[in-house]
Amino acid sequence: MSYAVVSQFVALVGEAEARALATPTPPATGYDATKIQGALDRASATLDSYFATRFTVPLAPVPDIVATNACILAREELDRQGRDFVLKAADRVRAWAKDVAAGRATLGVTAGSAQDPETTSGGAAVLIDAPDRVFDDAGLAPFLGGC
């Protein structure tokens, strides 16, 4: 599942940039939506590889920051010129994804809200189902000599 669609990518980078990054074959007016969607799918898979340590993936619903960051990673893949600002933006996204995986950053949603994947997908909630304790300090005191 892709976290972003072609229209979101075009809205982020602009129509002219989308045409330059994904020129259809043979060249025509417009952009190659299939090429862009493929890059978005791969970018989403990259983000999933980070998020899988803390969340059930794919995330549902998709927070806005995740969709935007998928577009940034897709732009890096499509950018054949290796422009510095594109590479740095993608590096920032990967650093953010590592921080999310480590619990140092968030997905930009309010905890417990309908947009929180941790709430809607089960996330990292821990449930302990164990019997009552049999041995405790009070019960063992006579055997321990009142320690």
C-alpha positions as CSV (number, residue, x, y, z in Angstrom):
1,M,0.0,0.0,0.0
2,S,1.3,3.4,-0.9
3,Y,1.2,6.2,1.6
4,A,0.8,8.9,-1.1
5,V,-0.8,9.1,-4.5
6,V,0.4,10.8,-7.7
7,S,-1.7,13.9,-7.1
8,Q,-0.1,14.5,-3.7
9,F,3.3,14.1,-5.3
10,V,2.5,16.6,-8.0
11,A,1.1,19.0,-5.4
12,L,4.3,18.8,-3.4
13,V,6.8,19.2,-6.3
14,G,4.8,21.1,-8.9
15,E,3.6,20.1,-12.4
16,A,6.8,21.2,-14.1
17,E,9.0,19.3,-11.7
18,A,6.8,16.2,-12.0
19,R,7.2,16.4,-15.8
20,A,11.0,16.7,-15.5
21,L,11.3,13.8,-13.0
22,A,8.9,11.4,-14.8
23,T,9.0,12.1,-18.5
24,P,6.8,9.7,-20.3
25,T,8.3,7.4,-23.0
26,P,8.0,8.6,-25.8
27,P,8.2,12.2,-24.5
28,A,4.9,13.9,-24.5
29,T,3.1,16.5,-22.5
30,G,2.4,15.7,-18.9
31,Y,4.2,13.2,-16.7
32,D,4.4,9.4,-16.4
33,A,2.0,8.7,-13.5
34,T,3.0,5.0,-13.5
35,K,6.6,5.9,-12.9
36,I,5.7,8.3,-10.1
37,Q,3.4,5.7,-8.5
38,G,6.1,3.1,-8.6
39,A,8.5,5.4,-6.8
40,L,5.8,6.2,-4.2
41,D,5.2,2.5,-3.6
42,R,9.0,1.9,-3.0
43,A,9.2,5.0,-0.8
44,S,6.3,3.6,1.3
45,A,8.0,0.3,1.6
46,T,11.1,2.0,2.8
47,L,9.1,3.9,5.5
48,D,7.4,0.6,6.5
49,S,10.8,-1.0,7.1
50,Y,11.3,1.6,9.8
51,F,7.7,1.8,11.2
52,A,7.4,-2.0,11.5
53,T,9.4,-2.0,14.7
54,R,6.6,0.0,16.5
55,F,3.4,-0.2,14.4
56,T,1.4,-2.6,12.4
57,V,2.2,-1.7,8.8
58,P,0.9,-0.4,6.5
59,L,-0.3,2.4,8.7
60,A,-4.0,3.1,8.6
61,P,-5.0,5.9,8.6
62,V,-2.0,7.5,7.0
63,P,-0.8,10.6,8.9
64,D,-0.1,13.7,6.7
65,I,3.6,13.7,7.6
66,V,4.0,10.1,6.4
67,A,2.4,10.9,3.0
68,T,4.6,14.0,2.6
69,N,7.7,12.1,3.5
70,A,6.8,9.3,1.1
71,C,6.7,12.0,-1.6
72,I,10.1,13.3,-0.6
73,L,11.7,9.8,-0.8
74,A,10.0,9.2,-4.2
75,R,11.4,12.5,-5.4
76,E,14.9,11.5,-4.5
77,E,14.5,8.2,-6.4
78,L,13.2,10.0,-9.5
79,D,15.8,12.8,-9.4
80,R,18.5,11.7,-11.9
81,Q,20.5,14.9,-11.3
82,G,21.3,14.1,-7.6
83,R,20.5,17.7,-6.6
84,D,21.8,18.5,-3.1
85,F,18.6,19.8,-1.7
86,V,16.7,16.7,-2.8
87,L,19.3,14.4,-1.3
88,K,19.4,16.3,2.0
89,A,15.6,16.3,2.3
90,A,15.5,12.5,1.8
91,D,18.3,12.1,4.4
92,R,16.2,14.2,6.9
93,V,13.2,11.9,6.2
94,R,15.3,8.8,6.8
95,A,16.6,10.3,10.1
96,W,13.1,11.1,11.1
97,A,11.9,7.6,10.3
98,K,14.8,6.2,12.4
99,D,13.7,8.4,15.3
100,V,10.1,7.3,15.0
101,A,11.2,3.7,15.1
102,A,13.3,4.4,18.2
103,G,10.5,6.3,19.9
104,R,12.3,9.7,19.8
105,A,9.8,11.2,17.3
106,T,6.1,10.9,16.5
107,L,3.9,10.6,13.5
108,G,2.6,14.1,14.2
109,V,-0.8,13.0,15.5
110,T,-2.4,13.2,18.9
111,A,-2.1,10.0,20.8
112,G,-5.4,8.1,21.0
113,S,-7.0,10.1,18.2
114,A,-8.6,8.6,15.2
115,Q,-5.5,9.4,13.1
116,D,-3.2,7.6,15.5
117,P,-2.1,4.3,13.9
118,E,-1.1,3.0,17.3
119,T,-4.7,3.3,18.4
120,T,-6.3,2.0,15.3
121,S,-4.0,-0.8,14.4
122,G,-3.2,-2.2,17.8
123,G,0.2,-0.6,17.8
124,A,2.6,-1.2,20.7
125,A,0.0,-1.8,23.4
126,V,1.2,-4.5,25.8
127,L,-1.2,-6.8,27.6
128,I,-0.1,-9.0,30.5
129,D,-2.3,-11.9,31.4
130,A,-0.7,-13.8,34.2
131,P,-2.0,-15.7,37.3
132,D,-1.8,-14.0,40.8
133,R,1.6,-14.2,42.5
134,V,2.2,-17.3,44.6
135,F,5.4,-16.2,46.3
136,D,5.9,-12.7,47.6
137,D,8.0,-11.1,50.4
138,A,5.2,-11.4,53.0
139,G,4.6,-15.1,52.3
140,L,8.3,-16.0,52.3
141,A,9.2,-14.0,55.4
142,P,9.0,-17.1,57.8
143,F,11.4,-19.0,55.5
144,L,13.8,-16.1,55.1
145,G,14.1,-15.5,58.8
146,G,12.3,-12.2,58.8
147,C,14.7,-10.5,56.3
